[in-house]
């Protein structure tokens, strides 16, 4: 259910609608024309949408299937490959 932002459109307003307020409404619901607290005129403000994305599945199998490589730290400056293409060990030691 989307959240809409409303602001006062008239001069009379209460503490609730003084600046802006949010209201969760169905897309099919009519937009508010008055403040639910004081009855003064309000208008809906156009804002950027909030898009929620599901968290990626970071299982080792999925990482390798997507073409990525994962390393795990073995000791200071030494990393061992767990999945994917690339060298088996990466080290900063000469």
Secondary structure, 3 states (H helix, E strand, C coil): CCEEEEEECCCCCCCCCCCEEEEECCCCCCCCCECCCCCCEEEEECCCCCCCCCCCCCCHHHHHHCCCCEEEEEECCEEEEEECCCCCEEECCC
